[in-house]
Amino acid sequence: MASVECTIHLIALHHGKSSDNVAELIRSGSDATSHLIKGRPHGWIHPPQKNDTKELLAHDWDLFLLTDSTATISTAVAAVASAHLAVEVAISRAQYETIKSSMDSVRVPIPETPPLPKEWLESGGVPQSAINNSIDASRQRRVGELQLDIQMAEFLSASLPDAVRNMPVSLFNLFRYPYGDSSVHDAYMEGFKQKFGPAAGAGIRFMGPVKSGITIEGDTAAGERSGWDGGLWQDANLVQYDSIWHYAYMLSTDVYQELNQQKMEGLEDTCILCVSEVELLRCRSYGWI
């Protein structure tokens, strides 16, 4: 099935402007239907270490968008943006149609996900027993290394506002593979689906090959960026978890830590950005606006 070319946007806003205001501009604008996914970023769970670090880490991003490739951010949004980073990605036609048909629907948990273990439910967050205190949290992490040490537990616990902390959350990922070979990481992804995926409440919103270098406009730099050594990111995806606690629980398990070793072997660089889609839907059914 043919793929559809789309563009991922990260936007930093001028002081005094909020992503809520921008979401209203998007919804009321004539190009509203081109904004397939809208979310509020909440920091890097895993920052890039080699590729496009200056560009990706230059700002605390305020808005995450996925648009059709032929669309750009609207004039109204551009007027309140202090910086705008974009990268093109190709996603499957099936993923595109699913996203387009539910673009204004509330993100909900996956019905088949089993409940979190009792100690996680009782703690209302990350239980102390789940944190790996044997790891020096101040050390430099390896590319792709994901451990529930004290630093990670504190970040995940505080990353989202109280109103959405127990709701579905999305993680945006970029991938670059050793020598351009994705086979080891592909095996990790298959192992994740077979051994753990359902227990994490994880579902892929989109995944596909990156089709361009990063372009950034605004107060940092301008022009196309093509990576630390002339190479591009190779794949991008957005994965939804039932909650940030499901993601944290996944990291705490021995099953995932075994898989994570394979993940590290299959990556030259990666980055993971926490994104809340539900925040910009102003969902009254959840009791908040």
C-alpha positions in Angstrom: 0.0 0.0 0.0 1.4 3.4 -1.0 2.7 5.7 1.7 1.7 9.3 2.4 4.3 12.0 2.9 3.7 14.2 6.0 5.6 16.8 7.9 6.4 16.8 11.7 6.7 20.2 13.2 8.1 21.3 16.6 7.2 24.9 17.5 8.4 27.2 20.2 6.2 30.2 20.9 6.9 33.8 21.7 6.8 34.7 25.4 3.2 35.1 26.6 1.7 32.8 24.0 0.4 29.4 25.0 -0.2 26.2 23.0 -3.9 26.4 24.1 -4.2 29.7 22.1 -2.5 28.2 19.1 -4.7 25.1 19.2 -7.7 27.4 19.0 -6.1 29.2 16.0 -5.6 25.8 14.3 -9.1 24.6 15.0 -10.8 27.8 13.8 -8.6 28.3 10.7 -9.4 27.3 7.2 -6.5 24.8 7.1 -7.7 23.0 10.3 -8.1 19.7 8.5 -4.4 19.6 7.5 -3.3 19.4 11.1 -3.5 15.7 11.6 -2.0 15.4 15.1 -1.7 18.2 17.7 0.1 17.9 21.0 1.9 19.7 23.8 5.5 18.5 24.3 6.7 18.0 27.9 10.5 17.4 27.6 13.0 14.8 26.3 12.8 11.4 28.0 15.9 10.6 25.9 17.7 13.6 24.2 19.6 13.1 21.0 23.3 12.6 21.6 24.9 13.0 18.2 22.4 13.9 15.5 20.9 17.4 15.2 21.5 18.0 18.9 21.8 21.8 18.6 18.6 22.1 16.6 16.5 19.7 18.6 17.6 20.9 22.0 17.7 24.6 21.3 14.2 25.2 22.7 11.6 24.0 25.2 9.1 23.1 22.4 5.5 24.2 23.0 3.7 22.5 20.1 4.0 19.2 18.2 2.1 18.9 14.9 1.8 16.4 12.1 0.5 17.9 8.8 0.1 16.7 5.3 3.3 17.2 3.4 1.7 19.9 1.2 0.7 21.9 4.3 2.8 24.2 6.3 1.9 25.9 9.6 -0.7 28.5 9.2 0.1 32.2 9.0 -1.6 32.7 12.4 0.6 30.0 14.0 3.7 31.3 12.3 3.0 34.8 13.7 3.3 33.5 17.3 6.2 31.1 16.7 9.7 32.1 17.8 11.2 29.0 16.2 9.9 26.3 13.9 11.6 22.9 13.3 10.3 20.6 10.6 11.2 17.2 9.2 9.4 15.1 6.5 8.3 11.6 7.1 6.4 9.0 5.0 3.7 7.0 6.8 1.5 4.1 5.6 -1.8 5.0 3.9 -3.6 2.9 6.6 -2.0 4.9 9.4 -2.7 8.2 7.6 -6.4 7.3 7.1 -6.8 6.2 10.8 -5.2 9.4 12.0 -7.3 11.6 9.7 -10.6 9.9 10.6 -10.0 10.4 14.3 -8.0 13.6 14.4 -10.3 15.4 16.8 -11.2 12.3 18.9 -10.1 11.9 22.4 -7.2 9.6 22.9 -8.3 6.6 25.0 -6.5 3.6 26.6 -6.3 0.3 24.7 -9.2 -1.9 26.0 -7.0 -5.0 26.0 -4.3 -3.6 28.3 -4.1 -5.5 31.6 -4.2 -3.4 34.8 -0.9 -2.2 36.3 0.4 -4.3 39.2 -1.2 -3.6 42.6 1.7 -1.7 44.0 1.6 0.7 41.1 -2.1 1.3 41.5 -1.9 1.8 45.2 1.0 4.3 45.0 -0.7 6.4 42.4 2.6 6.8 40.6 6.0 5.1 40.6 6.5 2.9 43.7 9.9 3.1 45.4 10.3 -0.6 45.0 10.3 -0.2 41.2 13.2 2.3 41.0 16.6 0.9 40.3 18.8 2.6 42.9 21.9 0.8 41.9 22.4 3.0 38.8 24.4 6.3 39.0 21.7 8.6 37.5 24.3 11.3 36.9 26.4 9.2 34.4 26.1 9.6 30.6 23.5 7.2 29.3 24.3 5.1 26.3 22.3 5.7 23.1 18.9 4.1 23.5 19.4 3.2 27.2 16.2 3.4 29.2 16.3 2.5 32.9 13.9 3.4 35.6 16.6 5.0 37.8 15.8 7.8 40.3 16.3 10.5 37.7 14.0 8.9 35.1 11.3 8.2 37.8 11.4 11.8 38.9 11.2 13.1 35.4 8.3 10.9 34.4 6.4 11.6 37.6 6.6 15.4 37.1 6.5 15.6 33.3 2.8 16.0 32.8 0.2 18.3 34.5 -2.0 16.7 37.1 -5.1 17.0 34.9 -3.6 14.6 32.2 -1.1 12.5 34.2 -3.4 9.4 34.2 -4.5 9.8 30.6 -2.9 8.4 27.4 0.5 10.0 26.4 2.4 9.9 23.2 6.2 9.5 22.7 7.8 11.0 19.6 10.9 9.1 18.4 13.6 9.6 15.8 16.0 6.8 14.9 19.4 6.5 13.2 20.9 3.0 12.8 24.5 1.8 12.7 25.8 1.8 9.1 22.2 2.6 8.1 21.1 -1.0 8.9 17.8 -1.2 10.9 17.8 -5.0 11.2 18.8 -5.2 14.8 16.3 -2.5 15.9 13.6 -4.2 13.8 14.2 -7.4 15.7 13.9 -5.4 19.0 10.6 -4.0 17.8 9.3 -7.4 16.9 10.5 -8.8 20.3 8.8 -5.9 22.1 5.5 -6.7 20.4 5.7 -10.4 21.2 7.0 -10.2 24.8 5.7 -7.0 26.2 3.8 -4.6 24.0 0.2 -5.3 25.3 1.2 -5.0 28.9 2.5 -1.4 28.3 -0.7 -0.3 26.6 1.4 0.7 23.7 0.1 1.4 20.2 1.8 3.0 17.2 0.2 6.1 15.9 2.5 6.3 12.9 6.0 5.1 11.9 7.9 5.6 8.7 11.1 6.6 7.0 12.4 10.2 7.4 12.5 11.9 4.0 14.4 15.1 4.7 16.9 16.8 6.8 15.7 18.9 9.7 14.8 22.5 8.7 14.7 25.1 11.4 13.6 28.7 11.2 13.6 31.4 13.9 15.9 32.7 16.5 18.4 29.8 16.5 19.3 29.2 12.9 17.9 29.0 9.4 18.2 26.5 6.6 18.3 22.8 6.2 20.3 20.7 8.7 21.4 17.2 7.6 22.8 15.6 10.8 26.1 15.5 12.7 28.0 13.7 10.0 26.0 14.5 6.9 23.5 11.8 7.6 19.8 11.9 8.2 17.6 10.5 10.8 16.2 7.3 9.2 12.9 6.6 10.8 10.3 8.5 13.0 7.4 7.3 15.0 4.8 8.4 17.5 3.7 5.7 20.1 0.8 6.1 22.4 0.9 4.6 25.9 -2.2 4.2 28.1 -0.5 6.5 30.6 3.0 7.7 31.6 2.8 5.1 34.4 2.4 2.3 31.9 5.6 3.5 30.3 7.4 3.8 33.6 6.3 0.3 34.6 7.6 -1.1 31.3 11.0 0.4 32.0 11.1 -1.2 35.5 10.6 -4.8 34.3 13.4 -7.4 33.7 11.7 -8.4 30.4 12.1 -4.9 29.0 15.6 -4.4 30.3 16.6 -7.5 28.3 15.0 -6.0 25.2 16.6 -2.7 25.9 20.1 -4.3 25.5 19.1 -5.2 21.9 17.6 -1.7 21.4 20.9 -0.1 22.3 22.8 -2.4 19.9 20.5 -1.4 17.1 20.9 2.3 17.4 23.5 4.9 16.4 21.3 7.7 17.8 17.7 8.3 19.0 15.6 10.7 20.9 12.3 10.5 22.7 10.0 13.5 23.3 7.0 13.3 25.7 3.9 14.7 24.0 0.4 15.1 25.4 -2.3 15.1 22.7 -5.3 15.1 25.1 -4.3 18.5 26.5 -5.1 20.3 23.3 -8.5 18.7 22.8 -10.1 20.5 25.8 -12.1 17.4 26.6 -15.1 18.3 28.8 -15.9 14.6 29.2 -12.8 14.2 31.4 -14.0 17.0 33.6 -11.4 19.6 32.6 -11.0 22.3 29.9 
